Amino acid sequence: MPSLRSGARSAVSDINGERLLADLRTLAAIGGLPDGGVDRLAWSEHDLAGRRWFAERIAEAGIETRVDAALNVFGHLPGTVGPWVLESGDPFAERLEIVGFADEEGVRFESGLIGSLALVGELDIERLRDGLDWQGVPIRQVLAGAGRDLDRMLEAQQHRDSIKAFLELHIEQGPRMEANGIELAVVTGIVGVHRQRIEIQGTQNHAGTTPFRLRHDAGRAAARAASELRDLIQGVDAEAVANIGSMGFHPGGVNVIPGRAQFTLEVRHPDERVIGKAVSAFATRLQRICEEEGCRVVVELLSSVPPAPMNETVVVALEQVCTELGRRPARLSSGAGHDAAVLSRHVPTGMLFVPSVGGLSHSPRETTSDEHLVLGARALLRGVRAVTARIK
């Protein structure tokens, strides 16, 4: 969008598309990879570089920046105070605050939405305290490298009461919009996400000397359960989805029957009751398989995030601005988790989607057309104004 200078009193009327796209290309180069992907793992040097770039870029526009105890980057016009909403009729951004949240994905410590959870005071510090990343580096050491202290991260919640509403623009991360020719979508809610780590314990033995009928093969039990996952979950609800994203057999020898098998399970659906039924159905079947294979199962809950409906007043306002832009918006639920889910428990919240090319996400080939990126930003700008007029 056009620069906002301290003391400026002219309202912003539209998005500067060329500058928006140039900024996105610059940001994509930070941690950019030869295959077209981007690696800015949370708390890494590339992540910190991206956050510095963001803070510098908004400061150049005359916006006052602030980085909180959880590494969230905020920006608002100098001299303005919350509650942070855009007030209709005032110069643009007089009461608008922008934010870049920390560690939304949760890849590094298997716990996402860290920045937004800290902001609203819901971050479970005790659960994170003994966390290690995939290289075995303790979370305290990782955060210290980013200039942050785990025990002080909840200081971010001091800002919570200054927030009046929250809007988020995102790519769909799925194929529905492109397949149906939809250019803008208004999110009605965000799915709940249930995650477990499961270990099956059998008997490690020599694969060459132990007949199949006398084995207690943890690997076979895990493979059987994984192969039945889709039918089990869809038998509960056709719209539910689940995933086994990682699986490992131990000790991993070519001639050794696995004594242990570990895998992760994730279940998603907009209705928490459906999630519960799906998790229960899988657990029942897994227990039966383990009994048949002479194994036992141990389940560890990793996280359970409830579904998050968006505010209906905000949804209607966003639909109206999409229509004003000449697009017929769809109402869609989000199958991916977002910071908006966390904020929705505290303030009126809404989301806009633009299409993902080929429906690809979490892939080096993930992209969205320039046209839709600019269109989404234009809808967000209008949406902020429309929501402000409705939520006081």
Secondary structure, DSSP 8 states (H G I E B T S, - for coil): -----TT------S--HHHHHHHHHHHHHTTB-TTS-B---TTSHHHHHHHHHHHHHHHHTT-EEEE-TT--EEEE-TT--SSB---TTSSTTTT--EEE-S--S-TTTS---HHHHHHHT---HHHHTT-B-TT--BHHHHHHHTT--GGGGGGGGGGGGGB--EEEEEE--SSHHHHTT-S-EEEEEE-EEEEEEEEEE---EETTTS-GGG---HHHHHHHHHHHHHHHHHHH-TT-EEE---EEEES--TTEE-SEEEEEEEEEES-HHHHHHHHHHHHHHHHHHHHHHT-EEEEEEEEEE--EE--HHHHHHHHHHHHHTT---EEEEESS--HHHHHTTTS-EEEEEE--GGG--SSTT----HHHHHHHHHHHHHHHHHHHHH--
